[in-house]
Every structure is written in structure tokens, then in C-alpha cells.
Amino acid sequence: MTTTYKGVGVYAGRVIGPVLQMPDPIKEPKAGLPLAEGETAEHAAERIQQAAQAVKADLLERAENAGRDGKAVLKSTSQMATDRALLKGAIKKVEAQGLAPERAIWEAASDFARQMESLGGYMAERVTDIHDVRARIVAELTGQQAPGVPKSNEPFILAAVDLAPADTATLDPSQVIALITSDGGPQAHTAILARGLGLPAVVAAKGVTEIPNGTKVYIDSNEGIIETSPTAEHEEAAAKYANRKPLPDFTGKGELSDGTHVPLYANVGDGKSAEKAASKQAEGVGLLRTEFGFLGNDTEPSEETQAETYKSVFDAFPGQHIVVRTLDAGADKPLPFLNVTEEENPALGVRGFRTDNAVPGVLERQLKAIKRASDATEADIWVMAPMISTTSEARKFKNMLDKAGLKTKGVMVETPAAAVNAEAILGEVDFISIGTNDLTQYTMAADRLLGDLAHLNNPWQPAVLKMIKLTVEGARKASETHGVKKYVSVCGEAASDPALAVVLVGLGVDTLSMNAGAMAAVAAVLRSVTKEQAAEIAADALAQISSAEAKNAARKKLPVLEELGL
């Protein structure tokens, strides 16, 4: 008997293999478990601190061997392990209730997770991190093996409720051939890292955690389906995918079949990832996530330290285009030195550029560091601010850049307000870059963590595509008014989808920035269409009534996807 599970496909692929479920999590310590005989509250508190530091150190060590996306996630999770509020809550339970350290940290983390979940948005996404850190600290305190991906003598399909970022970031693609989860969404951590690893994945597929270990299943992550008892037809489809035409290497120039140049840039976070992107022939950097240089720091890095970090990226692309995004943090992505007040709905709160009002000085010092690094390099440096919603905010940022001596100015379009107001905003700055992850979340009013809303939180949604079209139209009008080209880029996850990349170009987007590993696939598909054909495909997608139908309409006109197994 065949059972079919339906979810949201993340990275196109068709594979057959045995399922292995993530091992049972660390068990909850017994309720009310008291301090061991002879252990003082002071000693127990010290053990909690030591265990937290050990977990942080382990995660940071893993980060050094992880890829760009994995490195960022592991650094962020490591910071959660030593979160002052978490540890303070655990120690208080030891001192006030006489609880054993493992029970105290379990309760404190559970309380913390409930608070984050109730806040929604990005904070709710951190619940997975908190539960993972909770398990790791308890394992450290009790001498148990920390949670992790199972081992096998043969390649397998990994099934889980959701994967902790620390696990996903260190997956071995030669062992794990696909991912299936019952929770999560197409723009949450698991999905983003699966794309980075090139792993077929289906998320938000209810029931997959009930599949017995060893069960052979067929996965079509383009269609978002998992089927037990694979048929001969499934075997043929999987074999065709396994023997697909190899992707040609990216030559260093993105272009359409009619010769139209579409620059393909890389999203990076540090010098190491920039060097990797350069080795893959990226035409430059379309998104330097500067917050990666802040993660894991209890205090704001000095101007000199920041400048060194930025220069390590700039030096990887001498004479080439680099877009620097200023610090994207705040109530939704807390950093110890950004003392932003706790908010009920941080995804809609003080974050990105807005933190300059709450904590003035941090952004100004960062701009000085960017200028300092820029003066010591040959790269063409552009700078943009995240979370801009109004023309007045764009003007304020422009003035800050003028003061810092930074020439080419831009902003992110992540909110519907910025999209519909693009023409006016581009009267102040030179370019805009669309962050499709947040633009999708805000346009569709759908938390990107919730599996039940995964169909809404999808950049293929016609409403999101129309927001992008509005942005492009605003840029065209601003270009005509000011007599100078105003550029539009996309630097969100949408640019990594080869079919969606064609639609974006068809809508009029000038440049695309993505995970460096996605450039070859995107370039190969772009080379199969003319500018006119891309516009026709985009129009077809816009005319649909759902994300699934928009995606299918575009893919039907791109036979190269089937040839390349994309």
C-alpha cells in the first residue's frame, strides 16, 4: 500500500532511498529533580555556566568547518547557549527551588521558548535553537551524547519534525541524500541550508515522522511529494535525475540567450565565503551580511576590527562590485550591545535601520569602518540599509552615507510600503535590493516558520511577484525623472531558484545575488531564454492565482529544467 505525503519542495530533485528518523531527543529530566546530595547551589550554578560555555565552544568549532550559511547559523546558535536571560533563569531555579542543574536549565529554556513562540515572527523561529541548546546543555551536564544526525552504512533520507540549525549546518551530502520534515517552511533555516547543500528537500509534510526507519520512499521535491512503495515509474524518474546532464560551470558572466547581461553576484558573510564565491566566478557580491561579524560578541566590535572583516571580503573581489548591507539586527535578532527593548512583536519592531533611533552611534561607527576598508581596496563599494519603509528614512540614511564619504547609496525593499513607494525612495538613493524572504513574509502576513502557512510564505505567490513588479516600475519612473539609471537587484532566497530567476529578470530586475553554489544552475537556465521570452514567462506567472500554479506555469516554458534535473 502506497502512502503519499504532501509538503513544500525546497530544492528540486527526485531520489529514492531508505528513511532514517532523527534519534529520540534528550529526555526531559524528572520534574522536581533536586540537587544531588552534597552539591551546593553555588556549585550547581557554576556547572550550568561551564556546560553552557562548553556547548558554545563546540558550536563555534563546528562553525569553523561549516559552509557560509551553516557558519552563520551555528554562530547565532552558540550565542543562544550563553544567553544571559536563559542562564540567569536557570540559576534562579537552582537557588530558589533547589533544582538539579539539568532540571533547572530544562525549565528555564522551556519558559524562554514559550516566550519566544508567543512573540511570533523571527523570535518564534528561535524556538528550535532554544530546544537544541537546551538538549545540548543537559547532555553536557549529565554526560550523555549530544543530539545529532544518525549514522548509516548507506545513503539515506533524513526525516524529522524539524532540524536544529546545528545539525543541518553540518550534514554530509554523501550520506544524507534528501531531507523531509513535518514542520518548518520554505524560507526557514532548514530550507535555506538545504539549498546551500544542494539537497532535495520537502518541508511541512505532515506525517513523515511516522514513517518507520528503513522504509524506502520516493521524493519529488519539485512537486513537494513523498511516496512509500516506489513504483517502476518512480525508479525511472530517480534514475533520470541521477543521470541528469551535468551543469556547466559558471563562466563568470550571467547572460540570456540574446546576449542580455544579467550580473550574478554572491551572498557572503566573511572573507572565507567571499573567497569561495570568487573561486566560483561570481561577478561580485550582491549582499555582504555584516551582522556575521557581530555574532558571538558581547560588545560592539571596534572600528578597526570591523574594517579588517570588511576588507577581507573586498580583497577577494578587486575592482569588482560589492554591496554592503549595514547591520541587520535588533529586537528580532538580538545582540547584547544593541539594548533594544523587548517587544511583543519584534518582526514588526525595532530592527535593521530602525535601531539607529533606539541605539544611536552603532550605525555611524559601522559606516566609518566600511569607509576605512573601502579606502584600502580597489573594489567598487555600494552600501545599503535594511528595513527601510519610508522616503524620509531613505533620506536620513543617504545623509549618513554622505557624511561618511560613501558614494553609492541604496536601501533594501523588504516591506510592501517600500515596494509601493520605490519611485520616491529612489529619488534619494541610487539603487534598491529586494529581500524576498521578508517581503514575502510581510506581504502575505505569514510567519515563515509555520509549516501550516508554507503555501503562503512562498516567493512564487502572485502577490509577491506583483510587489516586485511595482518596485521595478518605480525604479523605471525614477530613472526617467532623474535622468540616471536606478538599479534593482534581488538578494533573497528567490534568486537561487533557477525558474524564479527567469521570472525576476522578466519582471525587469537588473541583477541577482544568491548562494554561490546556485550560480551555475541559475546561469544555465538564464542562458536558455531571451529577454522577450523571460517577460512572457513572468507575465504567465503573474496571471496565476496561487504559488503552485505560478511555479508550474513558468516551469512548463522552461524545458531546460528537466534536462538539467532542476
C-alpha positions as CSV (number, residue, x, y, z in Angstrom):
1,M,0.0,0.0,0.0
2,T,1.3,3.4,-1.0
3,T,1.1,6.4,1.3
4,T,1.6,9.9,-0.1
5,Y,2.8,12.8,2.0
6,K,2.5,16.4,0.6
7,G,4.6,19.3,1.6
8,V,6.6,22.2,0.1
9,G,9.6,21.4,-2.1
10,V,12.7,23.3,-1.4
11,Y,15.4,22.1,-3.8
12,A,14.4,20.3,-7.0
13,G,15.3,16.6,-7.2
14,R,14.0,13.1,-7.4
15,V,15.5,10.4,-5.3
16,I,14.7,7.0,-3.8
17,G,16.2,5.8,-0.5
18,P,15.6,4.4,2.9
19,V,14.2,6.7,5.6
20,L,16.1,7.3,8.9
21,Q,14.4,9.2,11.6
22,M,16.3,11.6,13.8
23,P,17.2,9.8,17.0
24,D,15.0,10.4,20.0
25,P,15.8,13.7,21.7
26,I,17.4,14.1,25.1
27,K,14.8,13.1,27.6
28,E,13.4,15.6,29.9
29,P,14.9,15.4,33.4
30,K,12.4,14.3,36.1
31,A,10.1,17.0,37.3
32,G,11.2,18.5,40.6
33,L,14.6,16.7,40.4
34,P,16.5,18.1,43.4
35,L,20.2,18.9,43.8
36,A,22.4,15.9,44.3
37,E,23.3,15.2,47.9
38,G,26.2,17.3,48.9
39,E,26.0,19.7,45.9
40,T,25.6,23.3,46.8
41,A,23.6,25.8,44.8
42,E,26.7,27.8,44.1
43,H,28.5,24.7,42.7
44,A,25.4,23.8,40.6
45,A,25.3,27.4,39.2
46,E,28.9,27.1,38.3
47,R,28.3,23.8,36.5
48,I,25.5,25.4,34.4
49,Q,27.8,28.2,33.4
50,Q,30.6,25.7,32.5
51,A,28.2,23.5,30.5
52,A,26.8,26.4,28.6
53,Q,30.3,27.6,27.7
54,A,31.3,24.1,26.6
55,V,28.3,23.9,24.3
56,K,29.1,27.4,22.9
57,A,32.7,26.3,22.2
58,D,31.5,23.1,20.5
59,L,29.1,25.0,18.2
60,L,31.8,27.6,17.3
61,E,34.2,24.8,16.5
62,R,31.5,23.3,14.2
63,A,31.1,26.7,12.6
64,E,34.7,26.8,11.5
65,N,34.1,23.7,9.4
66,A,30.7,24.7,8.0
67,G,29.8,26.5,4.8
68,R,28.7,30.1,4.7
69,D,25.1,29.6,5.7
70,G,26.0,27.0,8.3
71,K,28.7,29.1,9.8
72,A,26.2,32.0,10.4
73,V,23.6,29.7,11.9
74,L,26.0,28.0,14.2
75,K,27.5,31.2,15.4
76,S,24.0,32.5,16.2
77,T,23.0,29.3,18.0
78,S,26.2,29.4,20.0
79,Q,25.3,32.8,21.3
80,M,21.9,31.4,22.4
81,A,23.8,28.8,24.6
82,T,25.2,31.6,26.8
83,D,22.2,33.9,26.7
84,R,22.3,35.8,30.0
85,A,18.5,35.7,30.5
86,L,18.5,31.9,29.9
87,L,21.3,31.2,32.3
88,K,20.0,33.7,34.9
89,G,16.6,31.9,34.8
90,A,18.2,28.5,35.4
91,I,20.4,29.6,38.2
92,K,17.5,31.3,39.9
93,K,15.6,28.0,39.8
94,V,18.6,26.3,41.5
95,E,18.9,28.9,44.2
96,A,15.2,29.4,44.9
97,Q,13.8,25.9,44.3
98,G,16.8,23.7,44.9
99,L,16.5,22.1,41.5
100,A,19.3,20.0,39.9
101,P,21.2,21.9,37.2
102,E,19.8,19.7,34.4
103,R,16.2,20.3,35.6
104,A,16.8,24.0,36.1
105,I,18.1,24.6,32.6
106,W,15.4,22.5,31.1
107,E,12.7,24.5,32.8
108,A,14.4,27.9,32.1
109,A,14.8,27.1,28.5
110,S,11.2,25.8,28.2
111,D,10.0,29.1,29.7
112,F,12.2,31.1,27.4
113,A,11.0,29.1,24.3
114,R,7.3,29.7,25.2
115,Q,8.1,33.5,25.5
116,M,9.7,33.5,22.0
117,E,6.9,31.4,20.5
118,S,4.3,33.9,21.8
119,L,6.2,36.8,20.2
120,G,5.9,35.3,16.7
121,G,8.0,36.2,13.7
122,Y,11.7,35.8,13.8
123,M,11.7,35.2,17.5
124,A,9.4,32.2,17.1
125,E,12.0,30.8,14.7
126,R,14.5,30.8,17.5
127,V,12.4,28.2,19.4
128,T,14.2,25.4,17.5
129,D,17.5,26.9,18.5
130,I,16.5,27.1,22.2
131,H,15.3,23.5,22.3
132,D,18.5,22.4,20.6
133,V,20.7,24.3,23.1
134,R,18.6,23.0,26.0
135,A,19.3,19.4,24.9
136,R,23.0,20.1,24.4
137,I,23.4,21.7,27.9
138,V,21.5,18.9,29.6
139,A,23.7,16.3,27.7
140,E,26.8,18.1,28.8
141,L,25.6,18.2,32.5
142,T,24.6,14.6,32.5
143,G,27.4,13.0,30.4
144,Q,25.1,12.0,27.6
145,Q,25.8,12.0,23.9
146,A,24.6,15.3,22.4
147,P,21.8,15.1,19.8
148,G,22.8,14.7,16.2
149,V,22.2,13.2,12.8
150,P,22.2,9.4,12.7
151,K,25.0,7.4,11.1
152,S,24.5,4.8,8.4
153,N,26.4,2.5,6.1
154,E,24.4,3.6,3.2
155,P,23.0,6.9,1.9
156,F,19.6,7.7,3.4
157,I,16.8,10.2,3.6
158,L,16.7,12.1,6.9
159,A,13.2,12.6,8.4
160,A,12.5,14.9,11.4
161,V,9.9,17.2,12.9
162,D,12.4,19.9,12.1
163,L,16.1,20.0,12.1
164,A,18.2,22.0,14.6
165,P,20.4,24.5,12.8
166,A,23.4,22.9,14.4
167,D,22.5,19.6,12.8
168,T,21.6,20.9,9.3
169,A,24.7,23.0,9.1
170,T,27.0,20.0,9.3
171,L,25.1,17.5,7.2
172,D,27.2,15.3,4.9
173,P,25.5,15.3,1.5
174,S,27.3,12.0,0.6
175,Q,25.3,10.3,3.4
176,V,22.1,12.3,3.6
177,I,20.6,12.4,0.1
178,A,17.4,14.3,1.0
179,L,15.6,15.9,3.9
180,I,11.9,15.6,4.8
181,T,10.4,17.4,7.8
182,S,6.8,17.6,9.2
183,D,7.3,21.3,10.2
184,G,9.1,24.3,9.0
185,G,8.6,26.4,5.9
186,P,10.4,27.1,2.6
187,Q,12.3,30.1,4.0
188,A,13.2,28.8,7.4
189,H,16.7,27.6,8.4
190,T,16.4,24.0,7.3
191,A,15.2,25.0,3.8
192,I,17.9,27.7,3.4
193,L,20.7,25.3,4.3
194,A,19.3,22.5,2.2
195,R,19.5,24.8,-0.8
196,G,23.1,25.7,0.2
197,L,24.0,22.0,0.2
198,G,22.1,21.2,-2.9
199,L,20.0,18.6,-1.1
200,P,16.4,17.8,-2.4
201,A,14.1,18.6,0.5
202,V,10.4,18.7,1.3
203,V,9.3,20.6,4.4
204,A,5.9,21.0,6.1
205,A,5.0,17.4,5.1
206,K,2.7,16.3,7.9
207,G,3.1,12.6,9.0
208,V,6.6,11.9,7.7
209,T,7.9,11.4,11.3
210,E,5.7,8.3,11.4
211,I,7.5,6.6,8.6
212,P,9.3,3.6,10.0
213,N,13.1,3.5,9.8
214,G,14.3,1.7,6.7
215,T,11.2,2.3,4.7
216,K,12.1,3.0,1.1
217,V,10.4,6.2,-0.2
218,Y,10.4,8.3,-3.4
219,I,10.8,12.0,-3.1
220,D,10.0,14.6,-5.8
221,S,11.0,17.8,-4.2
222,N,9.9,19.8,-7.2
223,E,6.3,18.6,-6.7
224,G,6.7,18.5,-2.9
225,I,5.7,14.9,-2.5
226,I,7.0,11.8,-0.7
227,E,5.6,8.3,-1.6
228,T,6.2,5.0,0.1
229,S,6.4,1.8,-2.1
230,P,8.2,3.4,-5.1
231,T,6.9,2.2,-8.4
232,A,8.9,1.4,-11.6
233,E,7.9,4.8,-12.9
234,H,9.4,6.4,-9.7
235,E,12.6,4.3,-10.2
236,E,12.8,5.6,-13.8
237,A,12.4,9.2,-12.6
238,A,15.0,8.9,-9.9
239,A,17.4,7.2,-12.4
240,K,16.9,10.0,-14.9
241,Y,17.6,12.6,-12.1
242,A,20.8,10.7,-11.1
243,N,22.0,10.6,-14.7
244,R,21.0,14.2,-15.4
245,K,23.0,16.3,-17.7
246,P,25.8,17.8,-15.7
247,L,25.6,21.5,-15.0
248,P,28.1,23.6,-16.9
249,D,30.5,25.6,-14.7
250,F,29.6,29.2,-14.3
251,T,31.8,31.2,-16.7
252,G,31.7,34.5,-14.7
253,K,29.1,36.2,-16.8
254,G,25.4,35.8,-16.4
255,E,23.5,36.4,-19.7
256,L,20.4,35.5,-21.6
257,S,20.4,33.7,-25.0
258,D,20.1,37.1,-26.8
259,G,23.3,38.4,-25.1
260,T,21.5,40.5,-22.4
261,H,23.8,40.7,-19.4
262,V,22.3,39.8,-16.1
263,P,25.1,40.1,-13.5
264,L,25.1,37.2,-11.0
265,Y,26.5,38.1,-7.6
266,A,27.1,36.1,-4.4
267,N,25.7,36.5,-0.9
268,V,28.5,36.3,1.6
269,G,29.2,36.9,5.3
270,D,33.0,36.9,5.6
271,G,36.3,36.7,3.8
272,K,36.3,32.9,3.7
273,S,32.9,32.8,2.0
274,A,33.9,35.7,-0.3
275,E,37.0,33.8,-1.5
276,K,34.9,30.7,-2.2
277,A,32.4,32.8,-4.2
278,A,35.3,34.3,-6.1
279,S,36.6,30.8,-6.9
280,K,33.2,30.0,-8.4
281,Q,33.5,33.1,-10.7
282,A,30.8,35.3,-9.0
283,E,30.7,38.7,-10.7
284,G,30.9,40.4,-7.3
285,V,29.0,40.5,-4.0
286,G,25.3,41.4,-4.1
287,L,24.9,41.1,-0.3
288,L,27.6,41.2,2.4
289,R,25.8,40.3,5.6
290,T,27.8,42.4,8.0
291,E,25.9,41.1,11.1
292,F,28.0,37.9,10.8
293,G,30.9,39.9,12.1
294,F,28.9,40.9,15.1
295,L,27.6,37.4,16.1
296,G,29.1,35.9,19.2
297,N,30.3,39.2,20.5
298,D,29.1,40.6,23.9
299,T,30.4,44.0,23.0
300,E,30.4,46.0,19.8
301,P,33.4,45.2,17.6
302,S,35.9,48.1,17.3
303,E,36.0,50.2,14.1
304,E,39.4,48.6,13.3
305,T,38.1,45.0,13.8
306,Q,35.1,45.7,11.6
307,A,37.2,47.3,8.9
308,E,39.5,44.2,8.8
309,T,36.5,41.9,8.4
310,Y,35.1,44.0,5.5
311,K,38.5,44.3,3.8
312,S,38.9,40.6,3.8
313,V,35.7,40.4,1.7
314,F,36.7,43.4,-0.5
315,D,40.1,41.9,-1.2
316,A,38.5,38.8,-2.7
317,F,36.9,40.9,-5.5
318,P,39.4,43.6,-6.5
319,G,37.9,46.1,-8.9
320,Q,34.5,44.4,-8.7
321,H,31.0,45.3,-7.4
322,I,30.3,44.7,-3.7
323,V,27.1,45.7,-1.9
324,V,27.4,46.0,1.8
325,R,24.3,45.7,4.0
326,T,24.6,47.5,7.3
327,L,23.8,45.7,10.5
328,D,20.6,43.8,10.2
329,A,19.7,43.1,13.9
330,G,17.5,44.5,16.6
331,A,14.6,43.2,18.7
332,D,14.1,40.3,16.2
333,K,17.8,39.4,16.0
334,P,19.1,40.5,19.4
335,L,22.8,41.3,20.0
336,P,23.9,42.0,23.6
337,F,25.2,45.5,22.8
338,L,22.0,46.6,21.0
339,N,19.9,47.2,24.0
340,V,16.7,47.3,22.2
341,T,13.6,47.0,24.5
342,E,11.9,43.6,24.4
343,E,8.8,43.8,22.2
344,E,5.6,41.8,21.8
345,N,6.0,41.6,18.0
346,P,9.7,42.1,17.2
347,A,9.3,41.1,13.5
348,L,7.4,44.4,13.2
349,G,9.5,46.3,15.7
350,V,12.9,48.0,16.1
351,R,15.1,46.2,13.7
352,G,17.6,47.0,10.9
353,F,17.9,50.7,10.2
354,R,15.3,51.4,12.9
355,T,17.8,50.5,15.6
356,D,19.7,53.8,14.9
357,N,16.9,55.7,16.6
358,A,16.9,53.4,19.6
359,V,20.7,52.9,19.9
360,P,22.3,55.8,18.1
361,G,26.0,55.5,17.2
362,V,26.4,51.9,16.3
363,L,25.4,52.5,12.6
364,E,27.6,55.6,12.4
365,R,30.6,53.7,13.6
366,Q,29.9,50.9,11.2
367,L,29.8,53.3,8.3
368,K,33.2,54.7,9.3
369,A,34.6,51.1,9.4
370,I,33.1,50.4,5.9
371,K,34.7,53.7,4.6
372,R,38.0,52.8,6.2
373,A,38.0,49.3,4.5
374,S,36.8,50.9,1.2
375,D,39.7,53.3,1.1
376,A,42.1,50.4,1.4
377,T,40.7,48.4,-1.5
378,E,40.1,48.6,-5.3
379,A,36.6,47.1,-5.1
380,D,33.5,49.2,-6.1
381,I,31.7,49.5,-2.8
382,W,27.9,50.2,-2.6
383,V,26.2,50.4,0.8
384,M,22.5,49.8,1.7
385,A,20.4,49.7,4.8
386,P,17.9,47.0,5.8
387,M,14.3,47.6,6.9
388,I,13.6,50.9,5.2
389,S,9.9,51.7,4.8
390,T,9.7,55.5,4.1
391,T,11.3,58.1,1.9
392,S,12.4,60.1,5.0
393,E,14.3,57.0,6.3
394,A,16.0,56.7,2.9
395,R,16.9,60.4,3.0
396,K,18.3,60.1,6.5
397,F,20.4,57.1,5.5
398,K,21.6,58.9,2.4
399,N,22.7,61.8,4.6
400,M,24.6,59.4,6.9
401,L,26.4,58.0,3.9
402,D,27.3,61.4,2.6
403,K,28.8,62.3,6.0
404,A,30.8,59.0,6.0
405,G,32.1,59.7,2.5
406,L,30.5,56.6,0.9
407,K,29.4,57.3,-2.6
408,T,26.9,54.7,-3.9
409,K,23.8,54.6,-1.7
410,G,20.9,52.1,-1.5
411,V,18.2,50.5,0.6
412,M,16.5,47.2,1.0
413,V,13.0,46.7,-0.1
414,E,11.6,44.2,2.4
415,T,8.2,45.8,3.2
416,P,5.2,46.4,1.0
417,A,5.5,50.1,2.0
418,A,8.9,50.3,0.4
419,A,7.8,48.4,-2.7
420,V,4.8,50.7,-3.5
421,N,6.9,53.8,-2.6
422,A,10.0,52.7,-4.7
423,E,9.9,55.7,-7.1
424,A,10.1,58.3,-4.3
425,I,12.7,56.3,-2.3
426,L,14.9,56.1,-5.5
427,G,14.7,59.9,-5.6
428,E,17.0,59.8,-2.6
429,V,19.3,56.8,-3.3
430,D,20.9,55.1,-6.3
431,F,19.7,51.5,-6.0
432,I,17.4,49.1,-4.2
433,S,17.8,45.5,-3.4
434,I,14.8,43.3,-2.8
435,G,14.9,41.0,0.2
436,T,12.3,38.4,-0.9
437,N,12.3,36.4,2.4
438,D,11.0,39.3,4.4
439,L,9.0,40.9,1.5
440,T,7.1,37.5,1.2
441,Q,6.5,37.3,5.0
442,Y,5.2,40.8,5.3
443,T,3.2,40.8,2.1
444,M,1.4,37.5,2.9
445,A,1.2,38.1,6.7
446,A,2.5,34.6,7.1
447,D,5.1,33.6,9.7
448,R,7.9,31.8,7.7
449,L,8.4,29.3,10.5
450,L,4.8,27.9,10.4
451,G,4.5,24.8,8.2
452,D,0.8,25.3,8.0
453,L,1.4,28.6,6.2
454,A,4.2,27.4,4.0
455,H,1.9,27.7,0.9
456,L,1.5,31.4,1.7
457,N,5.1,32.1,2.7
458,N,6.4,31.4,-0.8
459,P,8.0,33.9,-3.2
460,W,6.1,32.4,-6.1
461,Q,2.9,33.9,-4.7
462,P,1.4,36.2,-7.4
463,A,1.0,39.0,-4.8
464,V,4.7,38.9,-4.0
465,L,5.6,38.9,-7.8
466,K,3.4,41.9,-8.2
467,M,5.2,43.7,-5.3
468,I,8.4,43.1,-7.2
469,K,6.9,44.4,-10.4
470,L,5.7,47.5,-8.6
471,T,9.3,48.0,-7.3
472,V,10.7,47.7,-10.8
473,E,8.2,50.1,-12.3
474,G,9.0,52.6,-9.6
475,A,12.7,52.3,-10.4
476,R,12.0,52.8,-14.1
477,K,10.0,56.0,-13.4
478,A,12.7,57.3,-11.1
479,S,15.3,56.7,-13.7
480,E,13.3,58.7,-16.3
481,T,12.7,61.5,-13.8
482,H,16.3,61.8,-12.6
483,G,18.0,61.0,-16.0
484,V,20.2,58.3,-14.4
485,K,19.8,54.5,-14.2
486,K,18.3,53.4,-10.8
487,Y,19.2,49.7,-10.3
488,V,17.0,46.9,-8.9
489,S,18.6,43.7,-7.5
490,V,17.1,40.7,-5.8
491,C,19.3,39.2,-3.0
492,G,16.8,37.0,-1.2
493,E,16.4,33.2,-1.5
494,A,14.2,33.6,-4.6
495,A,17.2,34.4,-6.7
496,S,18.6,30.9,-6.0
497,D,15.6,29.3,-7.8
498,P,16.6,29.0,-11.5
499,A,12.9,29.1,-12.7
500,L,12.1,32.1,-10.4
501,A,15.3,33.8,-11.6
502,V,13.9,33.8,-15.1
503,V,10.7,35.4,-13.8
504,L,12.6,38.0,-11.9
505,V,14.5,39.0,-15.0
506,G,11.3,39.0,-17.0
507,L,9.8,41.4,-14.4
508,G,12.8,43.8,-15.1
509,V,15.2,43.0,-12.2
510,D,18.7,44.1,-13.2
511,T,20.9,41.8,-11.1
512,L,20.6,38.7,-9.0
513,S,22.5,37.8,-5.8
514,M,22.5,34.3,-4.3
515,N,24.4,31.5,-2.6
516,A,27.5,31.0,-4.7
517,G,26.6,27.3,-5.1
518,A,23.4,28.3,-7.0
519,M,25.1,30.4,-9.7
520,A,25.8,27.6,-12.1
521,A,22.2,26.4,-12.2
522,V,20.8,29.9,-12.5
523,A,23.2,30.8,-15.2
524,A,22.4,27.7,-17.2
525,V,18.7,28.4,-17.2
526,L,19.0,32.1,-17.9
527,R,21.1,31.2,-21.0
528,S,18.1,29.3,-22.4
529,V,15.8,32.3,-22.8
530,T,15.7,35.7,-24.4
531,K,14.7,38.9,-22.7
532,E,11.3,38.7,-24.5
533,Q,10.7,35.1,-23.5
534,A,11.6,35.9,-19.9
535,A,9.0,38.7,-19.9
536,E,6.4,36.3,-21.4
537,I,7.1,33.7,-18.7
538,A,6.9,36.4,-16.0
539,A,3.5,37.5,-17.3
540,D,2.2,33.9,-17.3
541,A,3.3,33.5,-13.6
542,L,1.7,36.8,-12.6
543,A,-1.6,35.7,-14.2
544,Q,-2.0,32.7,-11.9
545,I,-3.9,32.5,-8.6
546,S,-1.5,30.5,-6.4
547,S,2.2,30.0,-5.8
548,A,1.9,26.4,-7.1
549,E,0.2,27.4,-10.3
550,A,2.6,30.3,-10.9
551,K,5.6,28.0,-10.4
552,N,4.1,25.3,-12.7
553,A,3.3,27.9,-15.4
554,A,6.8,29.1,-15.5
555,R,8.4,25.6,-15.4
556,K,6.3,24.4,-18.3
557,K,8.0,27.0,-20.5
558,L,11.5,26.1,-19.4
559,P,12.3,22.6,-20.7
560,V,15.9,23.1,-19.8
561,L,14.9,22.5,-16.2
562,E,14.0,18.9,-16.9
563,E,17.2,18.4,-19.0
564,L,19.4,19.5,-16.1
565,G,17.3,17.8,-13.3
566,L,16.4,21.1,-11.7
